[in-house]
Amino acid sequence: MPTNKREIVAAGDAPESALGGLAEAAAAAARGRGPAPVHLWNPPYCGEIDMRIAADGTWFYGGSPIGRPALVRLFASILRKDVDRHVLVTPVERVGIAVDDAPFVAVEMEVGEAGGARRLAFRTNVDDFVAVDADHPLRFERAAADGIKPYVRVRGDLWALVKRALYYDLVALGEVAPMNGEDWFGVRSGGQFFAIARASEIEGL
């Protein structure tokens, strides 16, 4: 007979109450002031729960999408990326979840100026706002089917996949600049240059 919350989830005896218990712990940890200081906590690892973040940013629990945006934002506020997995963290427990790609999706982009330099900012699907700079860089990965996929760091080692339509907006802002003895095509924000691809490869992309 299961004896703790994580075992109950795994056995499927009471998924709704277990999810509610985690939500209550998350609410207490976050205290309604944005992301909790999960980087400061090191509670025991309590195993996996049946929660997954799909590539499009949809959160699932027990195979069903979590339909309450406020609940998704609550769980997102206690999300952390450890070395080997994504986890939800409270002061008393740490549980693993599955993430298909990045845990967040950048759904809006703002182009502005700060200190005389361009500043790009993104809003994620869980309403995080991120200004692109040295601490919140852009990175670009090659994907066999999707070409180049852009990501922006939200916090810690948590990243947001930039929507495809916004990728084309980024390319429209691109320029060529020398880097490590080569010409690269990329975008600037916050005084930083973020390389997308070698300039010689642009026509092929």
N, C-alpha and C positions, 0 to 999 in steps of 0.2 A: 504493500500500500504506500503510495507516495506520501512523503512527509514534509516536503518543503515546496515553496512556490514554484521553483524552476522545474522540479520533478512533476508537479501537477501540470504545468504547461506541456512538458514533453509527453505526458500520458494522455493529455487531452481531457482531463476530468473537469476542469473549470476554467477554460481559457478567458472568459470575460472577466471573472473576478481577479484572475492573475494579472490581466492587462490593466484593470482598474487599480490594483495595488501598485504596479509599477508607475502608473500615471500619478498616483498620489505621492509617491516618493519623488518623482520627477518634479512635481509642482512644489514640494517642500524644498527641494534642492535648488531649483531655479529661482524661487522666491519672487517671480514676476518681474525680474530685472534683467531679462535677456539671458544669454548663455551662462550657465553655472561655471564656477571655477574648477572644471573637471580635471584640469592638468595638475591640480594640487591634491587630488584624492587617489588613494591606492587601496581600495577595499578588495576583499577576496573575490576571485573569479568564480561565478556561480553557474557556468555553463551557457549553452546556447538557448535562445528562445526562437520561436517560429515567427520571426519578423524579418522582412526583406524590403530593401529599397531598390526598385526597378530602375533601369537605365533612364527612364523618362522622369524620374523623381517621385513616382508614386510609392507610398509606403503601404506594405501589406502586413497583415497579422493573421496567422492561421489560413493563409491562402486568399483572404479577402482584403480588398483595399480599405484603408482607414479613411472613412469619409469625412471626418471632422478636421478641418484645417487647423483649428486651435490645438487639437491633440497632437497632430503631426509637428507643429511648431514646438510644443512642449517637449516631445521626445527629441527633436533636433537640438534643443538647448542643452541636453545632457549627453550628446553624442561625442565620441572621441575616437581617434584612430590610434590604436596601439601598434606595435611592431607587426603582429601577425593577424590582426582582425580589427574590424570596427566594433565598438562596444557602447552600450548605454551605461552611464556611471552615476551612481548616487554615493553619498558618504558611506553607505553600508554594504553595497553590492555592485558587481560589475558583470554584465551579461552580454554575450556576443550576438550580433545580428549579421545577416547576409546583405551585401551591397553589390549589385550587378556591375556598376561602373563607378561613377562618383556619387557621393551621398546627396549632393544638391545639384540644382540646375539653375544657371543664370538666365533669367527670362527677360530682363530689361537692361539696356545700356544707356548711360548718360555721358555725353562728351562735354567737358567744361574746361576751365582754365584755373590754375592755382600757381601763384608766384611767377606768372609769365610763361608757364609751361602747360602743355595739355594734360588734363587729368581725365582718365576714364573711370567710370564707376558702374557697378552692376548691382541689380537687385536679384536676389535668389527666389526660388519658389517658396521658401519659408520666411521671406521678408528680412533676410540679412542684407545689409548694404555694405558694399566693399569698394573702396577706392584702390585702384591698381597702382602699386608702388613696389619698393624693394621688399617690404614685408608681406605684400599680397600680390605676388607676381602672376603673370600669365605664363603658361607652358603650352606647347603644341606637340601633339603626338600623332604619329602616322597610324592610320587604321586601314586594314586591307580593303574593307568595303566602303568606308566613309571618307576616305582621303585624310585630310588633316583635321584633328579634333582639338579645339582649344579648351583649356581649363583655367580657372582662376582660384587662387588659394583664398579660402574664407577665414579660417583660423586653425591654428595648430597644423595638423596634416590632413585637414578636411578641405576638399576641393569641390568646386562646382563646374559641371560641364556647361560650356557656353552653347546656347541654342544655335542651331545651324544658321538661321537667318541672321543672328548677330555676328556669326563668324564672317559672313560676307560684308557686314558693316565694318568689321575690323580690317578686313583686307582693303576696303576702300580708303581707310586711313593710313595704309602702309606706306613705307618709304624704304629706300636702300641705304644701308650704312655699313662702314667697314667694321669687322669684328674678327679678331684672331687672324689677321692677314687675309681675310676673304670678305667679299661683299655679300651681305645678308639682307633679305627683305623681312621687315618686321614693323612693329608699331611702338610708339613712345607713349609713356604715361608716367606721371610722378617723377620726371627726370630720369627715367630708366628706358632702355631700349630692349624690347622683347622680340627675339628673333623667331620668325615663322619658318623660313626655309632659305637656302642659299639663293642668291639672286639668279644664278644660272639655271635654277630649277623652276622658276616661277611660271614660265610658259607651259611647262608640262603639268603644272598643278591647276 
